[in-house]
Amino acid sequence: MKRWRMGAALAAVGMVSSLMAGAWSRPDERPLTIPVEPLGFQALPMRFMSTSSTLFTLHFVDEQHLLFTFTTRKLMARLADADPDDDDRNVTALLLELPSGKVLARTEWRTRDRDRYLWPLGHGRFLLRVRSKLSVIDPLRNLEAGGESEAFHQQTFLELKRPIGYLSVSPGGDLLGVETVAPRKPKLVGGAASAAALAATVPGYKKEPELQIAGRPPVQIYFFRLREEKVEGKERLIARSAGLVGAPALINLPATGDGYLDINQESAGTWTFDFVSHTGKRLELSAYDTSCAPRPYFVSRSEFVAFGCRGTTDKMQLSYFNLKGEQPWLSVLGGTQVSPSIVAAPEAGRFAMNRTLVNSTLIDTDNLTTDDLTSQEITVMQNFDGRVLLKVQATPIQRAGQNFDLSPSGTKFAVLRGGNLEVYTLPALTGKDQKAVQMAGSLAPEANDAPVKLNSVEVKVAEAEMTSGETKAADTAAGGSVPAPAAAPAAQPTATALPAGDAVQQSTPVTAEGASGDVQGPARKPPSLYSPEYPRTKDDPASSRKPETPQ
């Protein structure tokens, strides 16, 4: 069958309508403001704003409550498990009531690094990371059951032996991906450190690589299906193991509990998307005209948006796609961006787009200074038509995002801005909007519990470790056993590294039913975004990508 494609006229109409809708507006009402200084929030030096560290977070627990966390500076006690590479800090967490701003519960966490530590799981639950230990917090339910002292009780969830390099949660919170990396070499101290420093001055010196066990890929990716189950009469979130694969570098796979996106380069300026179900079915979707590798993000089970560019990376664009193979709109974005992110409200058919804007295309994104940053722009949009509902700038800037959120109903938006938490009331969904959301929901693929099988490096030894050791904490939390992962797929061409935020995974050609119901032949020929044969240039960030810590 022929792939769905937009004609030039339709593409132009879609772009124009999107830009007209993008004449941004604010709701008529002024936002609710909650000053943060009385809450104990401490302003941090501006030099921290240009890093990729998470310094504060803001999330809706439900429509009437916010979870606000922030770094606090104070003396810290020494811990017995201290590591030379630790970068400890105290994080204050507050459960706030709306609209009063009343603090219902407060606690303090000790994190061991400056990377991302909190992920929303949906339904009022959050995932807390301290090193490689993951816990679940359920503030509202715990508050109701045990009072203020129990609001931030941590449910033991998972504890991995290897350091966590990247973590992702699918829209709807049904699939968790945890990417682990090889342990770092122990930090040298004393005479050993002096000897190593002296050796580094010798011509021809080569730094020893990170610790790596022969026969294992550098990155091991664990997949878990998240389910709410009754344990001893109480509803608890349980992780059921759903697969284990390996890759030569960190990835960020755009996936749902149903399947994932496979991305191929059709020509110099055209890329194609396929949705591959975890059961193996493949749907050919719309082609995307972009001169750089697209960065897709699912906003619901059947919809995703993708960043692309035209000509150069400073001419950015955003497009919407659904699993029917349609691309209804495309929006041209101004300015040069780094660290984009998406927060979705799937049930409302809305999402918030976060972009950190910089003043030049000739910058080192790993070593940004505050002078390089111009603003952090956040735009709330509707999925099906690209209509802009709200556009604001967050202050202070936080490259890692998380200083804003969209409520589950999609009718409220919160942001940290100018010393206040601002909560905006967005327009309610119209009858037309509700029909569009229902239509998108009808395109969702059939739900499945199949194991996540990605074509990458085979992991055999790690499977045994995962069954016997790394899911032990999950076994305890579940009050039962976590099923062992399905057998890893046979070794295939290795995955290819790309910039953070991009999907990277080699895909096997299959024969499956296409979007129109026609039977298709093998997948497209290389070069593919997921293929080792994909051409690299000196300007391609993927060619020099380094392992990253959670953003």
Secondary structure, DSSP 8 states (H G I E B T S, - for coil): -------HHHHHHHHHHHHHHTS----SS--EEEESGGGT-----GGGGGSS---EEEEEEETTEEEEEEEE-------TT--TT---EEEEEEEEETTT--EEEEEEEEESSSS--EEEEETTEEEEEETTEEEEE-HHHHHHHH-GGGTT-EEEEEE-SS-EEEEEE-TTS-EEEEEE---------HHHHHHHHHHTTSTT---------TTS-SEEEEEEEEEEEEETTEEEEEEEEEEEEEESS-----B-SSEEEEEEEEETTEEEEEEEETTS-EEEEEEEE-SS--EEEESSSSEEEEEEESSSTTSEEEEEEETTS----EEEE-SEEEEEEEEEEGGGTEEEEEEEEES-SS--GGG--GGGEEEEEEEEEETTT--EEEEEE-BS--TT--SEEE-TTSSEEEEEETTEEEEEE-----HHHHHHHHHHHHT-----------BSB--SHHHHHIIIIITHHHHHHHTS------------S-----STTS---B------B-TTS-B--S---S-BTTSTTS---TT-GGGG-------
